[in-house]
Amino acid sequence: MTNSRLVYSTESGRIQPSKAQEESPKGDGIVRLQRVTKGKKGKGITLVTGLGLPKDELKKMCTDLKKQCGCGGAVKNFDIEIQGDVRDKLKHLLESKGFKVKLAGG
């Protein structure tokens, strides 16, 4: 299997990834909150998916949610990971910001 993505050219130097690759995925308009423990050494996180925001707004949203919940978190692959099982608190916070929220998974 070969990778056809061009990374470096002797004529122009390093090739920057296009903005289309960094564009946020468009969902169905529903934000899903899911509790995940797999791959986290038994520690649970709450995964927030489907926000459909640009990367910089997603980071601001993550910072705001972490402050409101009083816990840590990160932005990974246009999803927000918040430490701990805080789905109920996140559901209330996101609904107050105008998002349609569903609890997904176990």
Contacts in CASP RR format, 6 or more apart in sequence:
PFRMAT RR
TARGET T0000
AUTHOR 0000-0000-0000
METHOD contacts of the structure
MODEL  1
MTNSRLVYSTESGRIQPSKAQEESPKGDGIVRLQRVTKGKKGKGITLVTG
LGLPKDELKKMCTDLKKQCGCGGAVKNFDIEIQGDVRDKLKHLLESKGFK
VKLAGG
6 15 0 8 1.000
7 14 0 8 1.000
7 15 0 8 1.000
8 14 0 8 1.000
8 15 0 8 1.000
9 15 0 8 1.000
22 55 0 8 1.000
24 51 0 8 1.000
24 52 0 8 1.000
24 53 0 8 1.000
24 54 0 8 1.000
24 55 0 8 1.000
24 58 0 8 1.000
24 78 0 8 1.000
25 50 0 8 1.000
25 52 0 8 1.000
25 78 0 8 1.000
26 52 0 8 1.000
27 50 0 8 1.000
27 52 0 8 1.000
29 50 0 8 1.000
29 52 0 8 1.000
29 100 0 8 1.000
30 50 0 8 1.000
30 100 0 8 1.000
30 101 0 8 1.000
30 102 0 8 1.000
31 48 0 8 1.000
31 49 0 8 1.000
31 50 0 8 1.000
31 51 0 8 1.000
31 94 0 8 1.000
31 99 0 8 1.000
31 100 0 8 1.000
31 101 0 8 1.000
31 102 0 8 1.000
32 48 0 8 1.000
32 49 0 8 1.000
32 50 0 8 1.000
32 101 0 8 1.000
32 102 0 8 1.000
32 103 0 8 1.000
32 104 0 8 1.000
33 46 0 8 1.000
33 47 0 8 1.000
33 48 0 8 1.000
33 87 0 8 1.000
33 90 0 8 1.000
33 91 0 8 1.000
33 94 0 8 1.000
33 101 0 8 1.000
33 102 0 8 1.000
33 103 0 8 1.000
33 104 0 8 1.000
34 46 0 8 1.000
34 47 0 8 1.000
34 49 0 8 1.000
34 103 0 8 1.000
34 104 0 8 1.000
34 105 0 8 1.000
34 106 0 8 1.000
35 44 0 8 1.000
35 45 0 8 1.000
35 46 0 8 1.000
35 47 0 8 1.000
35 85 0 8 1.000
35 87 0 8 1.000
35 105 0 8 1.000
35 106 0 8 1.000
36 44 0 8 1.000
36 45 0 8 1.000
36 46 0 8 1.000
36 47 0 8 1.000
36 81 0 8 1.000
37 43 0 8 1.000
37 44 0 8 1.000
37 45 0 8 1.000
43 83 0 8 1.000
43 84 0 8 1.000
44 83 0 8 1.000
44 84 0 8 1.000
44 85 0 8 1.000
45 73 0 8 1.000
45 81 0 8 1.000
45 82 0 8 1.000
45 83 0 8 1.000
45 84 0 8 1.000
46 81 0 8 1.000
46 82 0 8 1.000
46 83 0 8 1.000
46 84 0 8 1.000
46 85 0 8 1.000
46 86 0 8 1.000
46 87 0 8 1.000
46 90 0 8 1.000
47 79 0 8 1.000
47 80 0 8 1.000
47 81 0 8 1.000
48 65 0 8 1.000
48 79 0 8 1.000
48 80 0 8 1.000
48 81 0 8 1.000
48 82 0 8 1.000
48 90 0 8 1.000
48 94 0 8 1.000
49 79 0 8 1.000
50 78 0 8 1.000
50 79 0 8 1.000
51 58 0 8 1.000
51 61 0 8 1.000
51 78 0 8 1.000
51 80 0 8 1.000
51 99 0 8 1.000
52 58 0 8 1.000
52 78 0 8 1.000
53 61 0 8 1.000
55 75 0 8 1.000
55 78 0 8 1.000
58 75 0 8 1.000
58 78 0 8 1.000
58 80 0 8 1.000
59 75 0 8 1.000
61 80 0 8 1.000
62 73 0 8 1.000
62 74 0 8 1.000
62 75 0 8 1.000
62 80 0 8 1.000
62 82 0 8 1.000
65 80 0 8 1.000
65 82 0 8 1.000
65 90 0 8 1.000
65 93 0 8 1.000
66 72 0 8 1.000
66 73 0 8 1.000
66 82 0 8 1.000
68 89 0 8 1.000
68 93 0 8 1.000
69 82 0 8 1.000
69 86 0 8 1.000
69 89 0 8 1.000
69 90 0 8 1.000
69 93 0 8 1.000
71 82 0 8 1.000
71 83 0 8 1.000
71 84 0 8 1.000
71 86 0 8 1.000
72 82 0 8 1.000
72 83 0 8 1.000
73 80 0 8 1.000
73 81 0 8 1.000
73 82 0 8 1.000
73 83 0 8 1.000
74 80 0 8 1.000
74 81 0 8 1.000
75 81 0 8 1.000
82 90 0 8 1.000
87 103 0 8 1.000
90 101 0 8 1.000
91 101 0 8 1.000
91 103 0 8 1.000
94 101 0 8 1.000
95 101 0 8 1.000
END
